[in-house]
Amino acid sequence: MDGMSLLTITVLAVFVGFEVVSKVSSTLHTPLMSGANAIHGIILVGAIIVAGQATDPLVLAVALLAVVLATANLVGGFVVTDRMLHMFHARKDTSRTGAAQSGAAQKADGK
């Protein structure tokens, strides 16, 4: 394939990816992120295998760069997933304590 075809495919993939991801609700974001983390883990293992079998210095450099980037992507994905889970967890705790406090206030008022 020539360079223009590859650039066209990349640009179209970016637009389609953006449209698909922007339509995902926040409720589904955490499970989808966990699935993406599993895929990035497989990519990291593949990059490590390629780096271990590389004989050409250029291939080794690119493979090591792939290992670093895949690791950063994997760790970042877990950080975002953890942050999202804490956000949902905090939301549930505040609603429970708020309901319990209002229920206690109603009992105190005799209602």
C-alpha positions in Angstrom: 0.0 0.0 0.0 1.2 3.5 -0.7 1.5 6.2 2.0 -1.7 8.0 1.0 -3.8 4.9 1.4 -2.4 4.2 4.8 -3.0 7.9 5.8 -6.6 7.7 4.6 -7.2 4.5 6.6 -5.7 6.0 9.7 -7.8 9.2 9.5 -11.0 7.2 8.9 -10.1 4.9 11.8 -9.6 7.9 14.1 -13.0 9.4 13.1 -14.9 6.1 13.5 -13.1 5.4 16.8 -14.0 8.8 18.1 -17.7 8.5 17.1 -17.9 5.0 18.7 -16.2 6.0 22.0 -18.2 9.2 22.3 -21.5 7.3 22.2 -20.5 5.0 25.1 -22.4 5.9 28.3 -20.4 6.4 31.5 -22.0 3.3 33.0 -20.5 1.1 30.3 -17.1 2.9 30.4 -15.6 0.9 33.2 -16.3 -2.6 31.9 -15.1 -1.6 28.4 -12.0 -0.1 29.9 -11.3 -3.4 31.8 -11.6 -5.3 28.5 -9.3 -2.8 26.8 -6.8 -3.3 29.6 -6.8 -7.1 28.9 -6.1 -6.4 25.2 -3.2 -4.0 26.1 -1.8 -6.7 28.4 -1.7 -9.1 25.4 0.0 -6.3 23.3 2.6 -5.9 26.0 3.4 -9.6 26.0 3.8 -9.5 22.2 6.1 -6.5 22.4 8.2 -8.3 25.0 8.4 -11.4 22.8 9.5 -9.3 19.8 12.1 -7.5 21.9 13.5 -10.7 23.2 13.9 -12.2 19.7 15.2 -9.1 17.9 18.6 -9.3 16.3 18.6 -6.0 14.4 19.3 -3.0 16.6 16.6 -1.0 14.9 14.0 -3.7 15.5 15.2 -3.9 19.1 14.8 -0.2 19.6 11.3 -0.1 18.1 10.3 -3.2 20.2 11.6 -1.6 23.4 9.7 1.6 22.5 6.6 -0.6 22.0 7.2 -2.2 25.4 7.5 1.2 27.1 4.4 2.6 25.4 2.3 -0.5 26.0 3.3 -0.5 29.6 2.3 3.2 30.0 -1.0 2.5 28.2 -1.7 -0.5 30.4 -0.9 1.3 33.7 -2.9 4.4 32.6 -5.9 2.2 31.8 -5.8 0.6 35.2 -5.5 4.1 36.9 -8.5 5.4 34.9 -10.5 2.3 35.7 -9.7 2.5 39.4 -10.6 6.2 39.4 -14.0 5.4 37.7 -14.7 2.7 40.2 -14.0 5.0 43.1 -16.2 7.6 41.6 -19.2 5.1 41.4 -18.4 3.8 44.9 -18.4 7.3 46.4 -21.7 8.1 44.7 -23.3 5.0 46.3 -22.0 5.8 49.8 -23.3 9.4 49.7 -26.7 8.3 48.6 -26.9 5.7 51.4 -25.8 8.0 54.1 -28.0 10.7 52.8 -31.0 8.4 52.8 -30.1 7.1 56.3 -29.7 10.6 57.7 -33.0 11.8 56.2 -34.7 8.7 57.5 -33.3 9.3 61.0 -34.4 12.9 60.8 -38.0 11.8 59.8 -38.1 9.4 62.8 -37.0 12.2 65.1 -39.7 14.5 63.8 -42.2 11.7 64.3 -43.1 11.4 60.6 
